[in-house]
Amino acid sequence: MPSIFTRIIQGDIPAYKIAEDDHFIAFLDVFPLVPGHVLVVPKQETDKLFDLEDEFLREILLFAKPIAAAIEKAMPCTRCGMSVIGLEVPHAHMHLVPISSADDLNFTRPKLTIEPEKMAQIAQQIRSCLSVA
């Protein structure tokens, strides 16, 4: 059975897309720690990030780099933090999170619920900064 991320990649489930290429996709986490929390996902369904081939492991960071810069420009934060947890969805992914303190990356905190209109606005803010990042 395909993961929820594979279903997003295939277009079966809508997402607030930030960027996409032949190998990766980035979209807003619908249960974010903070507004602007983005997931970067390889299109190849692999359970663990470090199970990716070396080439894709290198490329996922290069794909994420301008997105992280765009998050820092678009969202009120000190920097963009990165985390790889991988416990909730068996499909490799990284979290890019606008942070101002280490607690902003505390995945045991309750997740936010953000209205769809606000999510679309946040995605657009990040995308607009991506084009100038």
C-alpha positions as CSV (number, residue, x, y, z in Angstrom):
1,M,0.0,0.0,0.0
2,P,1.5,3.4,-1.0
3,S,2.4,5.8,1.8
4,I,0.5,9.0,2.3
5,F,3.5,10.8,0.7
6,T,3.4,8.6,-2.4
7,R,-0.3,9.4,-2.7
8,I,0.5,13.1,-2.5
9,I,3.3,12.7,-5.1
10,Q,0.8,10.9,-7.4
11,G,-1.8,13.7,-6.9
12,D,-4.3,11.5,-5.1
13,I,-4.2,13.7,-2.0
14,P,-3.9,17.5,-2.3
15,A,-0.9,19.3,-0.8
16,Y,0.3,22.9,-0.3
17,K,3.3,22.4,-2.7
18,I,6.4,24.6,-2.3
19,A,8.7,23.0,-4.9
20,E,9.1,19.9,-7.0
21,D,11.5,18.3,-9.4
22,D,12.0,14.8,-10.9
23,H,13.2,13.3,-7.7
24,F,11.8,15.3,-4.8
25,I,8.8,17.3,-3.6
26,A,8.4,19.8,-0.8
27,F,5.0,20.8,0.7
28,L,3.7,22.2,3.9
29,D,3.1,19.9,6.8
30,V,-0.6,19.9,7.5
31,F,0.1,19.2,11.2
32,P,2.9,21.7,11.7
33,L,5.0,22.5,14.7
34,V,4.9,26.1,13.7
35,P,3.5,27.9,10.6
36,G,5.8,27.4,7.6
37,H,6.9,23.8,8.6
38,V,7.8,22.1,5.3
39,L,8.3,18.5,4.5
40,V,10.9,17.5,1.8
41,V,10.2,14.0,0.4
42,P,12.0,11.9,-2.2
43,K,9.6,10.6,-4.8
44,Q,11.2,7.2,-4.5
45,E,9.3,5.5,-1.7
46,T,12.1,4.5,0.8
47,D,11.4,3.9,4.5
48,K,14.5,5.5,6.0
49,L,16.4,8.6,4.8
50,F,19.8,6.9,5.1
51,D,18.6,4.0,2.9
52,L,18.5,6.4,-0.1
53,E,21.3,5.9,-2.6
54,D,24.3,8.3,-2.0
55,E,23.4,10.4,-5.0
56,F,19.8,11.0,-3.7
57,L,21.0,11.6,-0.2
58,R,23.3,14.4,-1.5
59,E,20.7,15.7,-3.8
60,I,17.9,16.0,-1.2
61,L,20.0,18.5,0.7
62,L,20.7,20.5,-2.4
63,F,17.0,20.5,-3.2
64,A,16.2,21.6,0.4
65,K,18.8,24.4,0.5
66,P,16.9,27.1,-1.4
67,I,13.7,26.1,0.3
68,A,15.3,26.6,3.7
69,A,16.5,30.1,2.6
70,A,13.0,30.9,1.4
71,I,11.5,29.8,4.7
72,E,13.9,32.2,6.5
73,K,12.8,35.1,4.3
74,A,9.1,34.3,4.4
75,M,8.5,33.4,8.0
76,P,9.3,35.2,11.2
77,C,12.2,33.2,12.6
78,T,15.9,33.2,13.5
79,R,16.7,30.4,11.1
80,C,15.4,27.3,9.4
81,G,16.0,24.2,11.4
82,M,16.1,20.7,10.0
83,S,15.1,17.4,11.5
84,V,14.8,13.8,10.3
85,I,12.5,11.8,12.5
86,G,10.6,9.3,10.2
87,L,8.5,7.6,12.8
88,E,5.0,8.6,11.7
89,V,5.2,7.9,8.0
90,P,7.2,5.0,6.6
91,H,8.6,7.2,3.7
92,A,11.9,9.0,4.1
93,H,11.5,12.8,4.6
94,M,13.0,15.7,6.3
95,H,11.4,18.6,8.2
96,L,12.4,22.2,7.5
97,V,11.0,24.3,10.3
98,P,11.3,28.0,10.9
99,I,12.7,28.3,14.4
100,S,13.6,30.9,17.0
101,S,14.4,28.5,19.8
102,A,15.4,24.8,20.1
103,D,11.9,24.2,21.5
104,D,10.4,25.0,18.1
105,L,11.8,21.6,17.0
106,N,10.2,19.7,19.9
107,F,8.1,17.0,18.1
108,T,6.4,16.0,21.4
109,R,4.5,19.3,21.4
110,P,1.0,19.4,20.2
111,K,0.7,20.1,16.4
112,L,-1.0,23.2,15.1
113,T,-4.2,23.3,13.2
114,I,-4.1,26.1,10.6
115,E,-7.1,27.1,8.4
116,P,-6.7,26.1,4.7
117,E,-6.8,29.8,3.5
118,K,-3.9,30.5,5.9
119,M,-2.0,27.4,4.7
120,A,-2.4,28.5,1.1
121,Q,-1.1,32.0,2.0
122,I,1.9,30.6,3.9
123,A,2.8,28.4,0.9
124,Q,2.5,31.3,-1.5
125,Q,4.8,33.4,0.8
126,I,7.5,30.7,0.8
127,R,7.2,30.1,-2.9
128,S,7.5,33.9,-3.7
129,C,10.7,34.0,-1.6
130,L,12.0,30.8,-3.3
131,S,12.0,32.6,-6.7
132,V,14.4,35.2,-5.2
133,A,16.3,32.9,-2.8
